[in-house]
Amino acid sequence: MTTTTTQTRATLRLADADSEVAQLIAHEDQRQRHGLQLIASENLVSAAVREAVGSVFTDKYAEGRPGKRYYSGCQWADEVEQLAERRAQALFDTDYHVNVQPHSGTQANLGVYLACIKPGDKILSMDLAMGGHLSHGSPYNASGKLYSPSFYGVSRDDERIDYDEVERLAAEVRPKIIVAGASAYPRVIDFERFGAIAKGVGALLLTDIAHIAGLVATGEHPSPFGHADFVTTTTHKTLRGPRGGMVFCTEEHRRKVNSAVFPGMQGGPLMHQIAGKAVAFAEAATPEFRTYQKTVCKNAAVLSERLIERGFRIMSGGTDNHLVLLDLVGKMTGAEAEETLRENHIYVNKNLIPFDPLPASKTSGVRIGTPAMTSRGLGPEQFLAVADVIADVLLGETTTGRERVEAICAHAAD
Ligand SMILES: *Cc1c(COP(=O)(O)O)cnc(C)c1O
């Protein structure tokens, strides 16, 4: 065997260069094809997005902003980043400034905090145990270690955000910034009301649309633009792009946000991911994507209704978006449900329900989302079958769960 230290762009394919990793990728591909991917934060990107992410842009250092880089040779990186920015603004129909460099949704949020508050300052956000996110002030996350968080939740009776309670807390706490957005909340979030509450107490408003960005882009959920000072999102959930984040802000925060992202908390941007983001934003602007998001929501509604018919309790009694939260109190723990479903090639995640008596390692619920399987072309009729196989598996009423999952997958698109 000849060895060489010269690394060229010659076409040595992964299967020949590294059969171990190639094997693992092949296994993951099979797992995705032959199972029901119902994790609400996941999606399946197009081949075009993957091609961009696997492109030569992975080789390029481009610290700085387009046109003002710390490295040379950035002319195409500049263009692809500016294209991503323009497409992001067009997609959300906004003239807010946008920075597409955050490596993830968490980074986007940290960028905002770093830009506009100081260590020790107060944050008011949704409780993680009620559907919020780690990056909204959890003690396990930098946001909770550096800043001083207070939390609002949902009301006991209808399990929806109690806006009067948020308003009361805001007046009491006097936070520098209010965070609106969630990871496990199946209802519409009233960003306009949040905007009024923030204004009323002189707080900034960060709306984190990580989960619902695709719905917002297509009008399936009201937009936070015009109400918020900052809008952050991931690009890989309902938006169906590569893993990553981005942050929008009003003009007055532009400079601080840019310098918080770099050099504040990141080094070089991931230009290959940014190229993938540009591709995804163009895809999300198409009529097909609009139809897709409508179906995502319709499928979640069908799933929810069917599970209720089958005797399950759904948090808040239904859903307005792409996910449902199944309450398993009295039946099993969320961890047990996740495992039982996984054995049948159905992938969901255990999730705390509001006022959950169990810890996060067990939980009393599972979160089920429709974005990924809707990307494979499943419609409401197939989601009835999905709901039934979930119900039968959880109630111990079937021994053929895997076969039924395989049959659903066989009819789905690649
Ligand atoms: C998923 C999510 C994030 C973080 O995304 P990562 O890319 O995993 O860091 C932030 N906020 C909310 C509300 C989320 O759901």
The ligand as an SDF file (V2000), in Angstrom:
LIG
                    3D

 15 15  0  0  0  0  0  0  0  0999 V2000
  -34.1790   23.2540   19.9340 C   0  0  0  0  0  0  0  0  0  0  0  0
  -34.3050   24.5380   20.6270 C   0  0  0  0  0  0  0  0  0  0  0  0
  -33.1980   25.3840   20.8400 C   0  0  0  0  0  0  0  0  0  0  0  0
  -31.7580   24.9810   20.6370 C   0  0  0  0  0  0  0  0  0  0  0  0
  -31.3700   24.3850   19.5590 O   0  0  0  0  0  0  0  0  0  0  0  0
  -29.9520   23.6360   19.4240 P   0  0  0  0  0  0  0  0  0  0  0  0
  -29.6580   23.8370   17.9860 O   0  0  0  0  0  0  0  0  0  0  0  0
  -30.1780   22.2390   19.8500 O   0  0  0  0  0  0  0  0  0  0  0  0
  -28.9750   24.3570   20.2880 O   0  0  0  0  0  0  0  0  0  0  0  0
  -33.4150   26.6230   21.3940 C   0  0  0  0  0  0  0  0  0  0  0  0
  -34.6430   27.0160   21.7370 N   0  0  0  0  0  0  0  0  0  0  0  0
  -35.7180   26.2410   21.5790 C   0  0  0  0  0  0  0  0  0  0  0  0
  -37.0580   26.7590   21.9810 C   0  0  0  0  0  0  0  0  0  0  0  0
  -35.5870   24.9640   21.0310 C   0  0  0  0  0  0  0  0  0  0  0  0
  -36.6530   24.1820   20.9090 O   0  0  0  0  0  0  0  0  0  0  0  0
  1  2  1  0
  2  3  1  0
  2 14  2  0
  3  4  1  0
  3 10  2  0
  4  5  1  0
  5  6  1  0
  6  7  2  0
  6  8  1  0
  6  9  1  0
 10 11  1  0
 11 12  2  0
 12 13  1  0
 12 14  1  0
 14 15  1  0
M  END
$$$$
